[in-house]
């Protein structure tokens, strides 16, 4: 038996070539492909198939209906703004936790992961209570005419709450590995603290920051439990796409739910590709 005996002969059908190549992959590859197929590819394919079964004209009508366009705007615009804000404050929090020692530091560090463990419905209830007009924070903002709970601003607050840990936990390990000698060398050469951060610290931090922002954005886009409680779920005001999908399912409008879900998937994928491209650019030129 020669080394080429396992290869398919000329004239073999393409699917046979693919199958023959697949069975000769290492077992780790086969397990990975099987798991991804079951958990990711098949559900995604089923979503696309269901949404396209109604025909292109009906798909376009549902996908571009005024209420759907408004829900896309509230969902993706608010998620992106929330992720960018968390990108700034997440870096600041990670910086303080890594570079300074202070009382109750361990408790504060552990509390960063609270949105991971807290059920989203409980998070929404907590935020709605705190930011309502009679809540601790809402009562302070009410005299200035600022209403948070049951508005689009409340949706943004919920998204920032659940996406903050992603930024902190991706930036924190990179900061811990950075050596202080590099900063001290920049200071000894006359660089200011701001210039040192901009030219010395930010380039190696940028890929981690973008990763945290991308993860936070993805988490915010799919958030349902907290936003459905802190918002009024009013169309053309603060109704997000996941809630719209749920409302369509309650009305037994499965076609409408799958169409909106498919559009959300496509937009999320496109935005994540853009973020990943920027992240790759940051690694190459940062």
Backbone as CSV, one residue per row, in Angstrom:
resi,resn,N_x,N_y,N_z,CA_x,CA_y,CA_z,C_x,C_y,C_z
1,UNK,0.845,-1.199,0.000,0.000,0.000,0.000,0.876,1.244,0.000
2,UNK,0.669,2.118,-0.949,1.471,3.334,-1.068,0.831,4.462,-0.287
3,UNK,1.573,5.589,-0.206,1.088,6.742,0.559,-0.097,7.411,-0.098
4,UNK,-0.322,7.130,-1.394,-1.404,7.790,-2.129,-2.621,6.913,-2.294
5,UNK,-2.606,5.728,-1.674,-3.732,4.820,-1.858,-5.022,5.341,-1.244
6,UNK,-4.899,6.222,-0.199,-6.105,6.704,0.464,-6.746,7.861,-0.281
7,UNK,-6.066,8.429,-1.304,-6.609,9.555,-2.037,-7.648,9.079,-3.047
8,UNK,-8.705,9.868,-3.319,-9.733,9.473,-4.286,-9.179,9.491,-5.698
9,UNK,-9.656,8.575,-6.547,-9.186,8.494,-7.925,-9.807,9.593,-8.779
10,UNK,-9.188,9.869,-9.898,-9.690,10.866,-10.834,-11.079,10.468,-11.331
11,UNK,-11.981,11.433,-11.421,-13.335,11.181,-11.867,-14.315,10.944,-10.739
12,UNK,-13.836,10.947,-9.531,-14.720,10.777,-8.388,-15.613,11.993,-8.234
13,UNK,-16.861,11.801,-7.825,-17.794,12.910,-7.634,-17.279,13.846,-6.543
14,UNK,-17.601,15.160,-6.643,-17.104,16.123,-5.640,-17.514,15.767,-4.213
15,UNK,-18.765,15.291,-4.032,-19.190,14.977,-2.666,-18.414,13.806,-2.105
16,UNK,-18.002,12.859,-3.011,-17.197,11.732,-2.557,-15.793,12.188,-2.156
17,UNK,-15.260,13.169,-2.903,-13.946,13.727,-2.560,-14.022,14.402,-1.193
18,UNK,-15.102,15.159,-0.985,-15.268,15.865,0.287,-15.395,14.867,1.442
19,UNK,-16.231,13.844,1.251,-16.429,12.859,2.307,-15.147,12.081,2.586
20,UNK,-14.423,11.740,1.535,-13.185,10.984,1.695,-12.151,11.819,2.441
21,UNK,-12.112,13.113,2.136,-11.184,13.997,2.848,-11.598,14.172,4.296
22,UNK,-12.909,14.202,4.540,-13.411,14.433,5.889,-13.059,13.275,6.821
23,UNK,-13.223,12.058,6.341,-13.000,10.916,7.219,-11.512,10.709,7.518
24,UNK,-10.633,11.348,6.730,-9.211,11.224,7.000,-8.668,12.387,7.812
25,UNK,-9.543,13.280,8.261,-9.109,14.359,9.135,-8.819,13.812,10.528
26,UNK,-7.974,14.493,11.301,-7.769,14.078,12.698,-9.087,14.097,13.470
27,UNK,-9.178,13.265,14.504,-10.445,13.148,15.240,-10.839,14.472,15.889
28,UNK,-9.849,15.298,16.250,-10.178,16.595,16.848,-10.916,17.482,15.855
29,UNK,-10.507,17.419,14.583,-11.199,18.188,13.548,-12.618,17.681,13.336
30,UNK,-12.782,16.360,13.325,-14.110,15.798,13.102,-15.060,16.155,14.244
31,UNK,-14.556,16.103,15.490,-15.391,16.479,16.636,-15.761,17.958,16.543
32,UNK,-14.782,18.810,16.203,-15.050,20.241,16.095,-16.091,20.534,15.022
33,UNK,-15.924,19.934,13.842,-16.865,20.172,12.753,-18.256,19.641,13.090
34,UNK,-18.309,18.487,13.735,-19.606,17.937,14.121,-20.317,18.813,15.133
35,UNK,-19.567,19.292,16.115,-20.190,20.147,17.137,-20.655,21.461,16.539
36,UNK,-19.819,22.086,15.692,-20.218,23.345,15.061,-21.427,23.155,14.152
37,UNK,-21.486,22.007,13.491,-22.630,21.740,12.620,-23.918,21.641,13.409
38,UNK,-23.877,20.908,14.522,-25.078,20.726,15.336,-25.495,22.002,16.056
39,UNK,-24.524,22.729,16.604,-24.821,23.877,17.460,-24.969,25.187,16.698
40,UNK,-24.343,25.297,15.510,-24.312,26.583,14.823,-24.853,26.520,13.403
41,UNK,-24.302,25.636,12.593,-24.628,25.645,11.168,-26.067,25.203,10.900
42,UNK,-26.499,24.104,11.498,-27.857,23.616,11.246,-28.931,24.589,11.745
43,UNK,-28.837,25.135,12.981,-29.841,26.126,13.383,-29.864,27.356,12.490
44,UNK,-28.675,27.822,12.076,-28.620,28.985,11.194,-29.242,28.681,9.839
45,UNK,-28.925,27.502,9.305,-29.500,27.101,8.017,-31.015,26.964,8.125
46,UNK,-31.503,26.421,9.238,-32.952,26.287,9.424,-33.624,27.652,9.474
47,UNK,-32.974,28.631,10.131,-33.529,29.985,10.199,-33.620,30.603,8.815
48,UNK,-32.551,30.478,8.028,-32.557,31.026,6.671,-33.596,30.332,5.805
49,UNK,-33.670,29.010,5.906,-34.613,28.262,5.081,-36.051,28.646,5.389
50,UNK,-36.368,28.766,6.676,-37.724,29.133,7.074,-38.081,30.532,6.601
51,UNK,-37.145,31.483,6.735,-37.440,32.865,6.355,-37.560,33.032,4.846
52,UNK,-36.796,32.259,4.076,-36.838,32.383,2.616,-37.973,31.592,1.988
53,UNK,-38.629,30.734,2.768,-39.700,29.909,2.208,-40.934,30.729,1.850
54,UNK,-41.043,31.947,2.368,-42.230,32.766,2.101,-42.105,33.547,0.799
55,UNK,-40.928,33.513,0.174,-40.741,34.219,-1.084,-40.024,35.551,-0.894
56,UNK,-39.251,35.985,-1.901,-38.466,37.222,-1.777,-39.322,38.465,-1.531
57,UNK,-40.464,38.583,-2.212,-41.294,39.784,-2.071,-41.842,39.912,-0.653
58,UNK,-42.368,38.807,-0.111,-42.908,38.847,1.248,-41.799,39.032,2.278
59,UNK,-40.650,38.423,2.023,-39.499,38.602,2.919,-39.116,40.080,2.994
60,UNK,-39.021,40.731,1.838,-38.644,42.140,1.799,-39.695,43.011,2.470
61,UNK,-40.969,42.671,2.275,-42.036,43.474,2.875,-41.965,43.434,4.396
62,UNK,-41.751,42.240,4.945,-41.676,42.111,6.402,-40.395,42.741,6.939
63,UNK,-39.285,42.480,6.246,-37.990,42.958,6.734,-37.895,44.473,6.731
64,UNK,-38.591,45.138,5.791,-38.497,46.596,5.668,-39.765,47.304,6.136
65,UNK,-40.602,46.629,6.890,-41.789,47.290,7.429,-41.350,48.390,8.399
66,UNK,-42.132,49.439,8.563,-41.725,50.552,9.439,-41.404,50.119,10.866
67,UNK,-42.206,49.220,11.430,-41.944,48.806,12.807,-40.648,48.000,12.911
68,UNK,-40.341,47.206,11.872,-39.092,46.440,11.878,-37.890,47.364,11.743
69,UNK,-37.963,48.351,10.850,-36.853,49.293,10.679,-36.597,50.071,11.961
70,UNK,-37.671,50.459,12.645,-37.510,51.160,13.911,-36.860,50.259,14.958
71,UNK,-37.255,48.996,14.989,-36.667,48.061,15.953,-35.191,47.825,15.660
72,UNK,-34.818,47.723,14.377,-33.408,47.578,14.021,-32.612,48.784,14.519
73,UNK,-33.156,49.958,14.302,-32.459,51.182,14.695,-32.239,51.209,16.199
74,UNK,-33.290,50.933,16.970,-33.158,50.954,18.428,-32.155,49.898,18.889
75,UNK,-32.217,48.724,18.303,-31.373,47.618,18.742,-29.909,47.866,18.418
76,UNK,-29.594,48.074,17.157,-28.194,48.127,16.748,-27.534,49.451,17.098
77,UNK,-28.234,50.554,16.945,-27.639,51.841,17.294,-27.375,51.929,18.786
78,UNK,-28.365,51.545,19.581,-28.195,51.602,21.034,-27.127,50.620,21.499
79,UNK,-27.082,49.426,20.903,-26.068,48.438,21.280,-24.671,48.939,20.964
80,UNK,-24.509,49.554,19.807,-23.187,50.050,19.425,-22.741,51.183,20.341
81,UNK,-23.650,52.108,20.642,-23.306,53.208,21.547,-22.960,52.671,22.929
82,UNK,-23.754,51.719,23.421,-23.483,51.122,24.733,-22.129,50.422,24.754
83,UNK,-21.800,49.699,23.685,-20.521,48.995,23.624,-19.351,49.975,23.570
84,UNK,-19.502,51.074,22.841,-18.433,52.070,22.753,-18.220,52.767,24.099
85,UNK,-19.315,53.086,24.782,-19.185,53.694,26.116,-18.501,52.727,27.070
86,UNK,-18.893,51.470,27.027,-18.233,50.468,27.866,-16.775,50.285,27.466
87,UNK,-16.466,50.504,26.185,-15.076,50.419,25.762,-14.202,51.441,26.464
88,UNK,-14.735,52.637,26.688,-13.985,53.689,27.384,-13.902,53.398,28.879
89,UNK,-15.057,53.188,29.497,-15.074,53.003,30.949,-14.551,51.628,31.353
90,UNK,-14.672,50.637,30.470,-14.113,49.333,30.776,-12.599,49.370,30.859
91,UNK,-11.968,50.122,29.952,-10.512,50.286,30.004,-10.110,51.011,31.285
92,UNK,-10.861,52.049,31.644,-10.560,52.799,32.868,-10.674,51.910,34.097
93,UNK,-11.727,51.096,34.163,-11.909,50.201,35.311,-10.801,49.159,35.362
94,UNK,-10.465,48.575,34.210,-9.387,47.584,34.177,-8.064,48.212,34.594
95,UNK,-7.817,49.438,34.172,-6.585,50.147,34.533,-6.490,50.320,36.054
96,UNK,-7.565,50.772,36.677,-7.566,50.990,38.129,-7.380,49.676,38.868
97,UNK,-8.050,48.622,38.422,-7.953,47.336,39.103,-6.561,46.732,39.003
98,UNK,-5.856,46.999,37.900,-4.534,46.414,37.694,-3.423,47.277,38.304
99,UNK,-3.529,48.577,38.169,-2.418,49.455,38.526,-2.476,50.009,39.948
100,UNK,-3.576,49.846,40.642,-3.696,50.434,41.972,-4.119,49.383,42.992
101,UNK,-3.733,49.621,44.220,-4.146,48.802,45.351,-4.997,49.665,46.280
102,UNK,-6.178,49.189,46.653,-7.080,49.977,47.478,-7.988,49.028,48.257
103,UNK,-8.626,49.520,49.324,-9.497,48.654,50.138,-10.658,48.095,49.311
104,UNK,-11.049,46.895,49.638,-12.173,46.191,49.012,-11.945,45.962,47.501
105,UNK,-10.702,45.931,47.099,-10.405,45.737,45.682,-10.901,44.383,45.184
106,UNK,-10.722,43.341,45.986,-11.160,42.003,45.579,-12.671,41.952,45.390
107,UNK,-13.392,42.637,46.272,-14.852,42.637,46.170,-15.300,43.365,44.910
108,UNK,-14.678,44.508,44.634,-15.034,45.269,43.441,-14.679,44.486,42.186
109,UNK,-13.523,43.826,42.214,-13.107,43.029,41.059,-14.093,41.891,40.800
110,UNK,-14.532,41.234,41.869,-15.485,40.132,41.704,-16.845,40.632,41.237
111,UNK,-17.232,41.840,41.651,-18.546,42.369,41.270,-18.634,42.689,39.784
112,UNK,-17.487,42.813,39.115,-17.501,43.061,37.672,-18.213,41.933,36.934
113,UNK,-18.087,40.714,37.469,-18.688,39.542,36.823,-20.147,39.343,37.210
114,UNK,-20.705,40.245,37.988,-22.091,40.082,38.440,-23.079,39.954,37.278
115,UNK,-22.969,40.749,36.195,-23.911,40.563,35.077,-23.842,39.190,34.440
116,UNK,-22.693,38.484,34.567,-22.600,37.129,34.037,-23.471,36.160,34.825
117,UNK,-23.480,36.328,36.156,-24.179,35.379,37.025,-25.621,35.768,37.288
118,UNK,-25.925,37.047,37.205,-27.264,37.524,37.554,-28.243,37.205,36.425
119,UNK,-29.381,36.583,36.723,-30.391,36.373,35.668,-30.800,37.708,35.050
120,UNK,-30.971,37.713,33.742,-31.232,38.982,33.067,-32.544,39.615,33.502
121,UNK,-33.532,38.788,33.840,-34.801,39.340,34.314,-34.606,40.063,35.644
122,UNK,-33.768,39.486,36.510,-33.482,40.124,37.793,-32.721,41.428,37.564
123,UNK,-31.794,41.417,36.609,-31.058,42.639,36.279,-32.006,43.724,35.787
124,UNK,-32.946,43.354,34.925,-33.908,44.333,34.428,-34.780,44.885,35.529
125,UNK,-35.222,44.011,36.427,-36.048,44.454,37.548,-35.270,45.400,38.455
126,UNK,-34.007,45.070,38.704,-33.170,45.925,39.550,-32.958,47.291,38.915
127,UNK,-32.616,47.307,37.637,-32.375,48.577,36.953,-33.646,49.409,36.864
128,UNK,-34.775,48.761,36.591,-36.034,49.494,36.510,-36.395,50.111,37.861
129,UNK,-36.075,49.398,38.940,-36.362,49.929,40.269,-35.458,51.109,40.609
130,UNK,-34.188,50.986,40.293,-33.231,52.036,40.638,-33.427,53.277,39.784
131,UNK,-33.734,53.074,38.489,-33.819,54.210,37.562,-35.246,54.707,37.337
132,UNK,-36.222,54.153,38.056,-37.579,54.687,37.934,-37.642,56.066,38.571
133,UNK,-38.726,56.768,38.344,-38.844,58.134,38.856,-38.808,58.178,40.373
134,UNK,-39.149,57.071,41.039,-39.092,57.008,42.499,-37.865,56.256,43.003
135,UNK,-36.999,55.833,42.079,-35.816,55.083,42.474,-34.703,55.981,42.970
136,UNK,-33.650,55.335,43.457,-32.532,56.075,44.029,-31.892,57.022,43.014
137,UNK,-31.648,56.538,41.810,-31.010,57.377,40.789,-32.049,58.137,39.981
138,UNK,-33.150,57.482,39.663,-34.195,58.142,38.879,-34.754,59.371,39.564
139,UNK,-34.874,59.326,40.902,-35.389,60.485,41.645,-34.439,61.668,41.555
140,UNK,-33.133,61.398,41.453,-32.162,62.483,41.332,-32.180,63.103,39.937
141,UNK,-32.516,62.303,38.922,-32.531,62.798,37.546,-33.857,63.440,37.163
142,UNK,-34.930,63.080,37.868,-36.268,63.578,37.527,-36.360,65.100,37.531
143,UNK,-35.783,65.818,38.522,-35.879,67.288,38.504,-35.265,67.931,37.267
144,UNK,-34.337,67.230,36.610,-33.709,67.755,35.392,-34.452,67.321,34.126
145,UNK,-35.580,66.659,34.291,-36.363,66.216,33.150,-35.788,64.996,32.454
146,UNK,-34.914,64.258,33.135,-34.286,63.078,32.549,-35.010,61.832,33.049
147,UNK,-35.603,61.099,32.146,-36.302,59.865,32.473,-35.545,58.698,31.849
148,UNK,-35.228,57.730,32.669,-34.423,56.596,32.210,-35.284,55.356,32.019
149,UNK,-35.949,54.929,33.080,-36.755,53.711,32.992,-37.897,53.885,32.006
150,UNK,-38.159,52.834,31.252,-39.241,52.781,30.274,-39.043,53.770,29.122
151,UNK,-37.762,54.014,28.795,-37.407,54.831,27.641,-36.260,54.139,26.905
152,UNK,-35.873,54.721,25.768,-34.738,54.178,25.024,-33.441,54.330,25.817
153,UNK,-33.355,55.378,26.629,-32.184,55.547,27.483,-32.064,54.388,28.462
154,UNK,-33.188,53.911,28.969,-33.166,52.751,29.855,-32.669,51.505,29.151
155,UNK,-33.034,51.354,27.881,-32.516,50.225,27.096,-31.001,50.304,27.006
156,UNK,-30.476,51.509,26.767,-29.028,51.682,26.703,-28.348,51.369,28.023
157,UNK,-28.952,51.771,29.127,-28.386,51.479,30.447,-28.330,49.971,30.677
158,UNK,-29.384,49.262,30.318,-29.397,47.806,30.478,-28.321,47.157,29.610
159,UNK,-28.158,47.649,28.394,-27.137,47.085,27.512,-25.730,47.351,28.040
160,UNK,-25.510,48.543,28.598,-24.200,48.839,29.175,-23.927,47.956,30.385
161,UNK,-24.963,47.694,31.166,-24.810,46.874,32.364,-24.370,45.464,32.011
162,UNK,-24.999,44.859,31.008,-24.708,43.456,30.723,-23.459,43.271,29.851
163,UNK,-22.991,44.335,29.174,-21.836,44.191,28.287,-20.529,44.690,28.899
164,UNK,-20.576,45.392,30.024,-19.354,45.927,30.635,-18.320,44.862,30.971
165,UNK,-18.691,43.702,31.563,-17.657,42.721,31.928,-16.826,42.232,30.753
166,UNK,-17.401,42.213,29.551,-16.650,41.721,28.399,-15.434,42.594,28.126
167,UNK,-15.586,43.898,28.255,-14.465,44.806,28.001,-13.425,44.688,29.107
168,UNK,-13.889,44.712,30.359,-12.957,44.670,31.481,-12.149,43.379,31.464
169,UNK,-12.804,42.259,31.245,-12.112,40.965,31.322,-11.225,40.680,30.119
170,UNK,-11.419,41.367,29.006,-10.501,41.183,27.876,-9.301,42.114,27.962
171,UNK,-9.478,43.289,28.566,-8.377,44.252,28.670,-7.499,43.952,29.878
172,UNK,-8.092,43.470,30.959,-7.368,43.275,32.214,-6.154,42.354,32.078
173,UNK,-6.254,41.180,31.438,-5.057,40.330,31.330,-3.934,40.962,30.519
174,UNK,-4.279,41.731,29.491,-3.250,42.387,28.681,-2.523,43.443,29.509
175,UNK,-3.261,44.191,30.305,-2.640,45.185,31.177,-1.725,44.525,32.205
176,UNK,-2.118,43.381,32.718,-1.305,42.700,33.721,0.023,42.222,33.144
177,UNK,0.061,41.936,31.837,1.283,41.445,31.205,2.204,42.561,30.727
178,UNK,1.706,43.789,30.699,2.519,44.903,30.223,3.504,45.340,31.305
179,UNK,4.731,45.592,30.914,5.778,45.943,31.862,5.804,47.441,32.099
180,UNK,5.979,47.811,33.359,6.021,49.227,33.722,7.285,49.899,33.195
181,UNK,8.324,49.130,32.918,9.576,49.731,32.458,9.396,50.476,31.146
182,UNK,8.455,50.003,30.303,8.228,50.682,29.022,7.680,52.083,29.244
183,UNK,6.747,52.209,30.180,6.210,53.535,30.491,7.286,54.430,31.101
184,UNK,8.069,53.864,32.013,9.112,54.658,32.659,10.148,55.122,31.657
185,UNK,10.436,54.287,30.659,11.370,54.708,29.624,10.814,55.875,28.822
186,UNK,9.503,55.819,28.510,8.880,56.922,27.781,8.889,58.198,28.602
187,UNK,8.644,58.078,29.908,8.672,59.265,30.770,10.085,59.854,30.845
188,UNK,11.089,58.974,30.909,12.460,59.466,30.998,12.887,60.198,29.734
189,UNK,12.219,59.897,28.618,12.516,60.580,27.356,11.697,61.850,27.186
190,UNK,10.908,62.201,28.208,10.173,63.455,28.175,8.732,63.352,27.731
191,UNK,8.216,62.151,27.533,6.829,61.993,27.098,5.885,62.240,28.269
192,UNK,4.797,62.916,27.987,3.792,63.157,29.016,3.004,61.870,29.273
193,UNK,2.194,61.899,30.343,1.387,60.719,30.663,0.406,60.402,29.542
194,UNK,-0.214,61.448,28.965,-1.165,61.237,27.885,-0.479,60.691,26.636
195,UNK,0.703,61.260,26.290,1.432,60.788,25.116,1.919,59.362,25.324
196,UNK,2.310,59.039,26.549,2.746,57.670,26.834,1.606,56.687,26.642
197,UNK,0.433,57.053,27.131,-0.717,56.170,26.946,-1.060,56.030,25.468
198,UNK,-1.054,57.138,24.727,-1.485,57.130,23.331,-0.509,56.380,22.431
199,UNK,0.799,56.564,22.677,1.803,55.997,21.770,2.377,54.669,22.248
200,UNK,2.399,54.449,23.562,3.069,53.262,24.100,2.075,52.196,24.567
201,UNK,1.037,52.610,25.291,0.130,51.654,25.903,-1.057,51.273,25.018
202,UNK,-1.594,52.256,24.295,-2.810,51.988,23.525,-2.604,50.983,22.394
203,UNK,-1.515,51.057,21.600,-1.375,50.091,20.489,-1.474,48.631,20.912
204,UNK,-0.760,48.170,21.954,-0.948,46.754,22.341,-2.286,46.475,23.002
205,UNK,-2.935,47.518,23.531,-4.240,47.326,24.155,-5.374,47.321,23.139
206,UNK,-5.155,47.918,21.981,-6.241,48.117,21.022,-6.920,46.827,20.585
207,UNK,-6.189,45.761,20.234,-6.898,44.516,19.859,-7.788,43.983,20.975
208,UNK,-7.320,44.050,22.228,-8.135,43.579,23.338,-9.358,44.467,23.536
209,UNK,-9.182,45.775,23.381,-10.315,46.690,23.518,-11.363,46.407,22.454
210,UNK,-10.926,46.226,21.218,-11.866,45.949,20.130,-12.559,44.603,20.327
211,UNK,-11.827,43.631,20.849,-12.448,42.340,21.139,-13.536,42.488,22.196
212,UNK,-13.231,43.234,23.255,-14.226,43.458,24.295,-15.438,44.216,23.784
213,UNK,-15.198,45.224,22.943,-16.304,45.990,22.364,-17.162,45.093,21.471
214,UNK,-16.513,44.251,20.669,-17.260,43.346,19.786,-18.090,42.351,20.588
215,UNK,-17.513,41.788,21.641,-18.265,40.849,22.478,-19.407,41.553,23.205
216,UNK,-19.126,42.758,23.713,-20.176,43.508,24.386,-21.306,43.889,23.448
217,UNK,-20.942,44.283,22.233,-21.957,44.623,21.234,-22.817,43.405,20.908
218,UNK,-22.185,42.269,20.704,-22.933,41.047,20.394,-23.879,40.674,21.523
219,UNK,-23.398,40.813,22.748,-24.244,40.490,23.902,-25.410,41.459,24.014
220,UNK,-25.159,42.737,23.744,-26.217,43.744,23.854,-27.280,43.551,22.783
221,UNK,-26.868,43.184,21.580,-27.832,42.992,20.490,-28.827,41.889,20.826
222,UNK,-28.350,40.832,21.439,-29.228,39.703,21.746,-29.892,39.767,23.100
223,UNK,-29.678,40.861,23.847,-30.253,40.950,25.191,-31.772,41.061,25.126
224,UNK,-32.430,40.314,25.985,-33.892,40.313,26.017,-34.441,40.514,27.430
225,UNK,-33.954,39.733,28.390,-34.553,39.689,29.712,-34.576,41.007,30.439
226,UNK,-33.446,41.741,30.419,-33.390,43.007,31.154,-34.057,44.141,30.390
227,UNK,-33.882,44.162,29.074,-34.440,45.265,28.291,-35.965,45.205,28.213
228,UNK,-36.527,44.011,28.232,-37.979,43.901,28.140,-38.655,44.425,29.395
229,UNK,-37.902,44.483,30.514,-38.469,44.973,31.764,-38.240,46.470,31.926
230,UNK,-37.061,46.953,31.572,-36.754,48.359,31.812,-37.305,49.270,30.717
231,UNK,-37.737,48.713,29.587,-38.306,49.528,28.512,-39.828,49.400,28.514
232,UNK,-40.467,50.315,27.804,-41.923,50.264,27.684,-42.377,49.374,26.537
233,UNK,-41.415,48.929,25.691,-41.704,48.064,24.543,-42.726,48.699,23.604
234,UNK,-42.623,50.006,23.443,-43.527,50.739,22.569,-42.927,50.849,21.171
235,UNK,-43.665,50.454,20.128,-43.131,50.584,18.764,-42.772,52.031,18.434
236,UNK,-41.704,52.182,17.660,-41.199,53.480,17.214,-40.690,54.336,18.375
237,UNK,-40.477,53.719,19.539,-39.944,54.448,20.683,-38.761,53.693,21.297
238,UNK,-39.028,52.575,21.939,-37.945,51.820,22.563,-38.104,50.315,22.358
239,UNK,-38.858,49.913,21.348,-39.035,48.488,21.048,-37.798,47.962,20.337
240,UNK,-37.170,46.935,20.899,-35.988,46.335,20.291,-36.389,45.121,19.468
241,UNK,-35.503,44.711,18.570,-35.816,43.620,17.651,-36.071,42.288,18.364
242,UNK,-35.284,41.888,19.384,-35.600,40.617,20.056,-37.005,40.594,20.660
243,UNK,-37.449,41.729,21.208,-38.807,41.780,21.759,-39.824,41.708,20.634
244,UNK,-39.529,42.345,19.502,-40.427,42.276,18.349,-40.560,40.843,17.858
245,UNK,-39.463,40.102,17.837,-39.514,38.686,17.457,-40.410,37.918,18.421
246,UNK,-40.261,38.184,19.712,-41.087,37.499,20.714,-42.565,37.851,20.538
247,UNK,-42.850,39.110,20.239,-44.242,39.518,20.019,-44.828,38.824,18.803
248,UNK,-44.026,38.682,17.754,-44.519,37.978,16.563,-44.799,36.514,16.878
249,UNK,-43.960,35.904,17.694,-44.187,34.509,18.074,-45.452,34.371,18.907
250,UNK,-45.713,35.336,19.780,-46.941,35.305,20.570,-48.178,35.417,19.686
251,UNK,-48.033,36.077,18.537,-49.136,36.226,17.592,-49.173,35.086,16.577
252,UNK,-48.327,34.070,16.789,-48.223,32.917,15.882,-47.793,33.332,14.474
253,UNK,-47.084,34.460,14.384,-46.544,34.920,13.104,-45.108,34.414,12.994
254,UNK,-44.974,33.113,12.730,-43.653,32.501,12.704,-42.818,33.003,11.526
255,UNK,-43.465,33.269,10.416,-42.723,33.779,9.262,-42.139,35.152,9.570
256,UNK,-42.945,36.035,10.163,-42.436,37.358,10.510,-41.307,37.295,11.518
257,UNK,-41.416,36.382,12.497,-40.370,36.251,13.508,-39.060,35.780,12.886
258,UNK,-39.133,34.803,11.988,-37.912,34.285,11.371,-37.289,35.301,10.421
259,UNK,-38.093,36.085,9.734,-37.548,37.113,8.836,-36.771,38.150,9.636
260,UNK,-37.369,38.650,10.705,-36.696,39.651,11.527,-35.448,39.055,12.172
261,UNK,-35.532,37.799,12.603,-34.358,37.139,13.157,-33.245,36.981,12.144
262,UNK,-33.610,36.675,10.900,-32.607,36.541,9.848,-31.929,37.868,9.559
263,UNK,-32.700,38.943,9.494,-32.116,40.266,9.257,-31.179,40.650,10.397
264,UNK,-31.591,40.366,11.642,-30.717,40.635,12.779,-29.414,39.869,12.672
265,UNK,-29.502,38.611,12.268,-28.313,37.786,12.126,-27.376,38.360,11.070
266,UNK,-27.923,38.766,9.933,-27.095,39.302,8.859,-26.428,40.619,9.255
267,UNK,-27.193,41.509,9.882,-26.622,42.796,10.297,-25.559,42.588,11.369
268,UNK,-25.820,41.708,12.325,-24.839,41.428,13.374,-23.561,40.861,12.777
269,UNK,-23.707,39.931,11.831,-22.539,39.332,11.199,-21.734,40.385,10.449
270,UNK,-22.410,41.263,9.738,-21.719,42.311,8.986,-20.954,43.244,9.920
271,UNK,-21.588,43.667,10.996,-20.933,44.582,11.927,-19.772,43.910,12.640
272,UNK,-19.903,42.637,12.971,-18.804,41.918,13.606,-17.635,41.729,12.647
273,UNK,-17.932,41.521,11.365,-16.853,41.420,10.378,-16.091,42.728,10.274
274,UNK,-16.812,43.840,10.314,-16.156,45.146,10.272,-15.270,45.341,11.500
275,UNK,-15.803,44.982,12.688,-15.020,45.116,13.917,-13.799,44.210,13.882
276,UNK,-13.957,42.987,13.378,-12.815,42.076,13.278,-11.777,42.588,12.298
277,UNK,-12.237,43.222,11.218,-11.292,43.806,10.261,-10.494,44.927,10.917
278,UNK,-11.182,45.775,11.684,-10.487,46.852,12.391,-9.517,46.277,13.419
279,UNK,-9.929,45.195,14.074,-9.072,44.553,15.056,-7.815,43.982,14.396
280,UNK,-7.975,43.340,13.238,-6.815,42.814,12.519,-5.901,43.941,12.057
281,UNK,-6.497,45.045,11.620,-5.703,46.209,11.230,-4.929,46.763,12.426
282,UNK,-5.571,46.776,13.612,-4.898,47.261,14.807,-3.721,46.381,15.185
283,UNK,-3.849,45.055,15.006,-2.729,44.150,15.310,-1.572,44.361,14.354
284,UNK,-1.898,44.687,13.113,-0.855,44.787,12.083,-0.115,46.126,12.116
285,UNK,-0.888,47.194,12.356,-0.296,48.524,12.277,-0.210,49.227,13.623
286,UNK,-0.760,48.569,14.688,-0.726,49.207,15.999,0.667,49.242,16.608
